[in-house]
Amino acid sequence: MTAAVGLSRRGWRVTVCERGSALTGIGAGIVLAPNALRALESIGLGPDPWAGDALPCQVGLRTPDGTWLSRSDSGAVSARYGLSARAVHRGFLIDTLAAALPAGVVHLGVSVTGVDDAGDAVAVRTSAGDLRADVVLAADGIHSALRGQLFPGHRGLRHAGEAGWRAVLSGAGLPAQQAAETWGRGERFGVVPLADGRVYVYATTVRGPGARPADHHAELTRRFGAWHDPIPELLDRLNQRGPDPVGILHHDFLELAAPLPRFHAGRVALLGDAAHAMTPNMGQGGCQAIEDAVVAAHLLASADDVPAALAAYTKARLRRTTRISRRSRRIGELARISHPLAASIRNLAVRATPQALSLRALDTVLGWQPPSAPANANANANANLNVKE
């Protein structure tokens, strides 16, 4: 959706094929870090759409008894990077992007099954018939069909050793929440207040592929019910059985087993999880997809040579996303430590790291600057995007 907005505002005629029958509020929360907000601003989406409460002044890492291992002042983050992060519901983000598109761009209930690149154009095979496109940007998710077509010899996905739960709760009647992640031994619980007053919660545990508890709430209570406040109260809210029950999402953590050799082939390029599925340990999966989109839109803005523009896209994005993916994987390895002594040593190391050093280590991630491109005429070109939330 971000790519569609960026391209349409640069003169392209865009078709978005969405397999879902409606643009519903699927998913949970997403933190729009300064790099993502900067990217959205570069295509005319900011700052007004993200008005609301920024992340609280204190964010950090805790132990199950409530002890703070590290705390960062979001004011310092704003001063360093020029923007304060915003946490929003993914449904709100999708609605905002959809509202920025011309009428008729999004085709619901249309799945893309493959592409045939003839060199001068691409035939896009969809459930509603074939489309012709000058360029195809495939954002069809972690199980991308087009990634498999473009790179049939790639190793594909691997299980990252964890599974996670996510939910969004009402914040009514709760005291102001601090954004924090709590690390136990092989388990984590995160609390993120959203800009609209709701609370995004998530939890992770070391778990093999395909394992599913019979009762998600009972499992969460068993694992985290004795942890520090406000976790027990939030778990109680997860058990809401009234007219508006809380939906709990549960997924295995998957990532690409190895980086792709490139993000494009001819006139087709991959974006987001389709290109660089990563673990969620840095909260950068969605942010990197947004970066992908604005870079692709910039490079295609006035491109006479689409394959060359997509080769430049690979050059701009592959190394950066690979580094962030690896960094996220390393953080996950630390979080999965379950031996008591090793976990104590990890916690001591985190506590001993100065805040300034921790913040400076994020410069290459949060300090990213989007390219700038004029909104110019390419009005006779057609772009097709296969988009899945």
ChimeraX attribute file (.defattr): number of C-alpha atoms within 10 A of each C-alpha:
attribute: neighborCount
match mode: 1-to-1
recipient: residues
	/A:1	25
	/A:2	26
	/A:3	28
	/A:4	29
	/A:5	25
	/A:6	28
	/A:7	27
	/A:8	25
	/A:9	22
	/A:10	22
	/A:11	18
	/A:12	24
	/A:13	19
	/A:14	27
	/A:15	21
	/A:16	22
	/A:17	24
	/A:18	23
	/A:19	20
	/A:20	15
	/A:21	10
	/A:22	11
	/A:23	17
	/A:24	13
	/A:25	14
	/A:26	14
	/A:27	16
	/A:28	20
	/A:29	24
	/A:30	22
	/A:31	23
	/A:32	22
	/A:33	23
	/A:34	23
	/A:35	25
	/A:36	26
	/A:37	23
	/A:38	25
	/A:39	27
	/A:40	24
	/A:41	16
	/A:42	19
	/A:43	25
	/A:44	14
	/A:45	19
	/A:46	14
	/A:47	12
	/A:48	9
	/A:49	12
	/A:50	20
	/A:51	11
	/A:52	14
	/A:53	16
	/A:54	20
	/A:55	22
	/A:56	21
	/A:57	15
	/A:58	15
	/A:59	20
	/A:60	17
	/A:61	20
	/A:62	23
	/A:63	18
	/A:64	20
	/A:65	12
	/A:66	13
	/A:67	11
	/A:68	17
	/A:69	18
	/A:70	19
	/A:71	18
	/A:72	17
	/A:73	16
	/A:74	19
	/A:75	17
	/A:76	15
	/A:77	20
	/A:78	14
	/A:79	11
	/A:80	15
	/A:81	18
	/A:82	14
	/A:83	19
	/A:84	22
	/A:85	23
	/A:86	22
	/A:87	25
	/A:88	26
	/A:89	21
	/A:90	19
	/A:91	18
	/A:92	18
	/A:93	19
	/A:94	17
	/A:95	14
	/A:96	16
	/A:97	18
	/A:98	18
	/A:99	11
	/A:100	17
	/A:101	19
	/A:102	14
	/A:103	8
	/A:104	9
	/A:105	17
	/A:106	20
	/A:107	17
	/A:108	14
	/A:109	14
	/A:110	19
	/A:111	20
	/A:112	23
	/A:113	14
	/A:114	17
	/A:115	21
	/A:116	14
	/A:117	19
	/A:118	10
	/A:119	11
	/A:120	13
	/A:121	18
	/A:122	22
	/A:123	18
	/A:124	21
	/A:125	16
	/A:126	17
	/A:127	12
	/A:128	12
	/A:129	10
	/A:130	14
	/A:131	14
	/A:132	17
	/A:133	23
	/A:134	19
	/A:135	26
	/A:136	26
	/A:137	24
	/A:138	27
	/A:139	27
	/A:140	26
	/A:141	21
	/A:142	20
	/A:143	15
	/A:144	20
	/A:145	16
	/A:146	24
	/A:147	26
	/A:148	15
	/A:149	13
	/A:150	19
	/A:151	16
	/A:152	10
	/A:153	8
	/A:154	15
	/A:155	13
	/A:156	20
	/A:157	15
	/A:158	13
	/A:159	17
	/A:160	21
	/A:161	16
	/A:162	21
	/A:163	22
	/A:164	19
	/A:165	18
	/A:166	19
	/A:167	18
	/A:168	24
	/A:169	21
	/A:170	16
	/A:171	18
	/A:172	10
	/A:173	6
	/A:174	13
	/A:175	8
	/A:176	12
	/A:177	19
	/A:178	17
	/A:179	22
	/A:180	21
	/A:181	21
	/A:182	24
	/A:183	23
	/A:184	24
	/A:185	19
	/A:186	20
	/A:187	21
	/A:188	22
	/A:189	25
	/A:190	19
	/A:191	21
	/A:192	24
	/A:193	27
	/A:194	27
	/A:195	19
	/A:196	17
	/A:197	17
	/A:198	20
	/A:199	27
	/A:200	24
	/A:201	25
	/A:202	20
	/A:203	21
	/A:204	23
	/A:205	21
	/A:206	20
	/A:207	17
	/A:208	14
	/A:209	16
	/A:210	9
	/A:211	10
	/A:212	14
	/A:213	10
	/A:214	8
	/A:215	8
	/A:216	16
	/A:217	16
	/A:218	14
	/A:219	13
	/A:220	19
	/A:221	17
	/A:222	10
	/A:223	16
	/A:224	19
	/A:225	17
	/A:226	12
	/A:227	17
	/A:228	16
	/A:229	12
	/A:230	14
	/A:231	20
	/A:232	16
	/A:233	12
	/A:234	19
	/A:235	18
	/A:236	12
	/A:237	16
	/A:238	22
	/A:239	16
	/A:240	13
	/A:241	9
	/A:242	7
	/A:243	6
	/A:244	7
	/A:245	12
	/A:246	16
	/A:247	15
	/A:248	17
	/A:249	15
	/A:250	17
	/A:251	15
	/A:252	21
	/A:253	21
	/A:254	21
	/A:255	21
	/A:256	23
	/A:257	16
	/A:258	16
	/A:259	21
	/A:260	18
	/A:261	10
	/A:262	19
	/A:263	24
	/A:264	25
	/A:265	15
	/A:266	20
	/A:267	25
	/A:268	25
	/A:269	26
	/A:270	31
	/A:271	28
	/A:272	23
	/A:273	24
	/A:274	24
	/A:275	29
	/A:276	27
	/A:277	29
	/A:278	30
	/A:279	25
	/A:280	18
	/A:281	16
	/A:282	16
	/A:283	15
	/A:284	24
	/A:285	22
	/A:286	21
	/A:287	24
	/A:288	25
	/A:289	24
	/A:290	24
	/A:291	27
	/A:292	26
	/A:293	27
	/A:294	27
	/A:295	26
	/A:296	26
	/A:297	29
	/A:298	25
	/A:299	21
	/A:300	26
	/A:301	24
	/A:302	19
	/A:303	14
	/A:304	10
	/A:305	11
	/A:306	21
	/A:307	21
	/A:308	15
	/A:309	22
	/A:310	27
	/A:311	18
	/A:312	17
	/A:313	24
	/A:314	22
	/A:315	13
	/A:316	15
	/A:317	20
	/A:318	18
	/A:319	13
	/A:320	13
	/A:321	24
	/A:322	17
	/A:323	13
	/A:324	20
	/A:325	25
	/A:326	15
	/A:327	16
	/A:328	19
	/A:329	19
	/A:330	14
	/A:331	14
	/A:332	19
	/A:333	15
	/A:334	16
	/A:335	22
	/A:336	21
	/A:337	19
	/A:338	15
	/A:339	10
	/A:340	12
	/A:341	10
	/A:342	13
	/A:343	19
	/A:344	15
	/A:345	11
	/A:346	15
	/A:347	20
	/A:348	12
	/A:349	11
	/A:350	15
	/A:351	16
	/A:352	11
	/A:353	12
	/A:354	12
	/A:355	16
	/A:356	10
	/A:357	9
	/A:358	14
	/A:359	15
	/A:360	14
	/A:361	11
	/A:362	12
	/A:363	12
	/A:364	12
	/A:365	21
	/A:366	23
	/A:367	16
	/A:368	16
	/A:369	15
	/A:370	19
	/A:371	14
	/A:372	14
	/A:373	17
	/A:374	11
	/A:375	17
	/A:376	12
	/A:377	13
	/A:378	18
	/A:379	12
	/A:380	9
	/A:381	13
	/A:382	19
	/A:383	21
	/A:384	24
	/A:385	27
	/A:386	27
	/A:387	25
	/A:388	20
	/A:389	19
